[in-house]
Amino acid sequence: MAFVTSTHVLPTLYPAAESSGVAALRELNEMGSAKAPLICPGHSRPVAGIEFSDPTDDGVFLISACHDKTAQIRNGATGDWIGTFEGHKGAVWGAALNKPANLAATCSGDFSAKVWNALTGDELFELKHRHIVRACDWSADSAQLATGGKEAKLRLYDVAQYQSEPALLTGHGAAIKVVKYLPVAPGTAHGLVLSGSEDKTLRLWDVRMVAEIAAIASGPHPCNAAAFDASGSSLAVGSDDGIVRFVSTQTCDIHHQMSNPN
C-alpha cells in the first residue's frame, strides 16, 4: 500500500462551530487561492466522492473516492497528498473519515467496505456485502459505521464487534446512494442517520430503535448527493435535474431550492 506521513505544516484551526469545508475554504481565501483553484492530481479515473474531515488537532483533511480502486487522503487546506488507500478490487464509490480523522472507511464495487487506520494506512478489517456498496458514514462517536448500496438496505455496524451481523434497515425500493449521520452536539451519542436512494426518497432512521422515523420525497429525480448544515436542522439534496433542494429535518418539508441560472 502506498502511504506516507505528510511533512507539510498543517493549517491553523477555525472554531469547531464552523464546518470543516467552510474552514478550509476560508483558509484558501486568506491564502489568496480562491480565484485559482488548487489542482490535486493523483487519481487516474473519475472521482466518485470527496469529503472534508471535521477540524482536528492536526488540521482539516480531505478524502477522495475514485473508480481507480483507491481512496486518497490530503491536507484539506493545501491539497497536498498524504497517502493512498489501496486494496479494493473494484471502483471505490465512497469514503469517509471519522471525527478525529484517525479512521477511514471506504466502500466499493467489489461488494465490500473496508476500515483503515488513517494515520498509518493499514487496513483494519473488511465488511463483506452482497452487492455494490455506494456510500458510508461514521457516527459522531466512531462506534458505528453505516453503509448502503445496490441492495437497498442500510447496514449499521458495531465497530467494536465488526464480525457480528449488522443491524439491517429496510424500506428503500432501489439502490442507496447517500448515507449521512445527523450532526450532534459534542459528547452526544449518535441517534439519527439519513439514507438517500434512487427510489426518489430520503429516509431518516433512529439507530437506537433500528426504525424508520420519516420518509421524505427528494424531488422528481433520484437523490445523488446530500449534506447537512452544521446544526443538522437543514439538509441540501442534489439530483439529476440540476436543482439543489433544502429540506428541514424538523418538518421534512422542502423550504427552498436553487438551480443553475445557466
N, C-alpha and C positions, 0 to 999 in steps of 0.2 A: 504494500500500500504506500502511495506517495503522500507523505505528511511531514510538515516541518513546523517548528515553532517560529512565530514571527519575531523579528528583531526590531521592528519599527516602533517608534514612540506612539503609544495609544492616546486617543483624544481625551480632552477634558470632559468630564461628565456634566450633563444637564440635570436639572431637578427630576426626581423619579416620577413626578406627576406628568411630565411631558413624555409623549410616546417616543419610543426609540427611533422610529423613522423620522419624526419631526426633528429630534435632536441631531440626527446625522445630517439631515438636510440643512438645518440651521448652521451646523459647523461648516458645511460646504459653502454656504453663503458667506460666512465670515472669512473663509479662505479665498473667496473670490472665484470659486469654481462653478457657481450656479449657471453661468452663461455658456460654459464649456463642459458638458457632461463628461465624467470620467468613463473611460472605456476599460473594461476588465476582461481581457482575453483569457482563454484557457479551456473553455468548453468547445467541443467540436460538432455538436448537433444542437437542435432547438432547446432553449431553456424553458422548462415547463413551470417553474415556480421559483420565487425568491421571497425571503422573509428576513426582516431585521430581528435581532435579539432585543430583549429589554436591556436598559443600561445596566452594566455590571461594574465591579471594581476595576476591571481591565478595559473598559470601554464598551462600545457597541459593535456587534458583529453582524455579518450578512451571510446567509447560507443560501445556496442556489441548487436547484434540482435540474437535471438535464437528461435528455434522451441518449446521451453518450454513455449511460450506465453509471454515472458518477454524480456525487454532490460535492460542492466546494464551499469552503468557509473563508471569509475575507474580513479584513478590517472594515467596519461599517462606515467609517468616515473617509478613509483614503482609498478604499477599494483594493488595497494590497492583499495579494493571495497569502493565505496561511497554510492551507492544506486541502487535500482531495481525499474523499472517502471512496475507496474502490472495493468492489466485492459483489455488487449486484450483477446478475446475468441478463437483465432486461433494462429497458428505459426507466430512469428514476423520475417519477411523476411529482413527487412532493418531498419536502424536507422541513424539519422544524427543530429549533433549539429550545431547550427548557429555559426557565427564567435566569438561573445562574450562568447559562451558556456553557455548562460543563458536560452536558449530554446532548447528543443529536439523534434524531430519528429520521429515517428515510423510508420511502415506500415505492414499490417498483412493479413493472410489468412482469417480473419473474415470479409473481404470486407470493411475495414476501414483503415484510417490513423489517428493518434492522435498526438496532440501537447501538450507538457508538460512544466511546469516550471522546468528547470533543477536544480534549486537551492533548491527547496522545494519538488520536486517530484509530485506536484499536476497536475492532468490532466486539461488542459485549455479548450480544445474543441476537438470534433471528426469530421472527414471528411468522410462521407459515400461514398462508391463506389459501383459499380455494379458487381465487381468480385474481385479476389485476387489482393492485392496491393504488388508489389515486390520491389519497390525502391522509394526513395525520396531524396530531397536535398533542401537546403536553398540558396536563393540568397545572395549576399555579404552584402546587407543592411538589411537582415532579413525581408524585406517587402513582399517577395514572397516565396511560397513553391511549388515545383514541385513534382508530383507523377506519377508513371507509373506501369502497371501490365498486368494482363491477358487480359484486354480489348483492348490492343494495342493502347491505347490513352494516350497522355501526358496531364496531367491536371496542370494548373497554377492557384494557389490560391492567392488571395489578403489577406494576413494575417489579416489586419485591418478590412476586411469585409468578413470574412471567411464563413458567412452564404450565401453570394451571389454565384451564379453559377460560377464555374471556367472557364477560357478560355480553350478550347479543341484544341489540335494539333493532327491531324491525318495524317497517311501516312504509318505507320508500318503495316506489314501484319501478325504479330504474337506478342506474349507477349513481353512487355518491361521489361528488367532485370536490366538495368543500367540507372540512371538519375544523371547527374552532371552539375552544372553551371560552366562555364569557369571562372578561376581566373581573377580578375580585380584589378586595382590599388586602393589603399585606397581612399575613397570618391567618387569612380566611381559607377554609377548606374549599376545594372545588365543589361546585354544585350543579352548574348547567353547562351543557355542550350543545353546539349547533351543528346541524348537517345540512348541506345543500345538494340537490340532486338534479339529474336530467329529467325527473318527473315534474319539473317546474314548481317544486315546493322546497321550502326551508322548514326544518323541524327542530324544535327546542326539546331537550331531554333532561330530566332530573337524574343525574348519575347515581345519587344515593338511593332513590326509589327504583331506578332502572325502568323509567317510564317516560312516555311522551307527554309533554305538558302543553304544546302548541304546535299547530301546523300553519304555515304562512305561504300564501301564493307568491312566488318570486317574480311573477310577470308572465308575459306570453311566451317567453323563451326559457330554456333551462338556465339554472344558475351556474356560472363558470367561476366566479370568484366572490369572496366576501371578506369584509374586515370590520371589526368593532371600533368605536371610538374608545378613548381611554377609560371612560366611565362604564362602558358596557350598555349604555342606555340606547344607543343608536347603532344601526348596522347598515353598511353600504354594500350593495349587491350589484354585481356586473353580469350582463348576459349578452347573447348573440346580437341583440338589436341595437347595441351601442349605447344603451341608456343605463346610467347608474341610478339605482333606486335606494332611498334611505328609509329604513324600517325602524319603528320604535319597538324595542324589546319589551316595553311595558304593555302597550296596546296591540302590538303585532300589526299595526297599520302602516302603510306606505305614506310618509308625511312629506316627502319631497323627491324630486327626480331631476337628473341633469343629463343632457345629451350634447354631443359634439356639434357645435354650430356649423361646422363644415360638412 
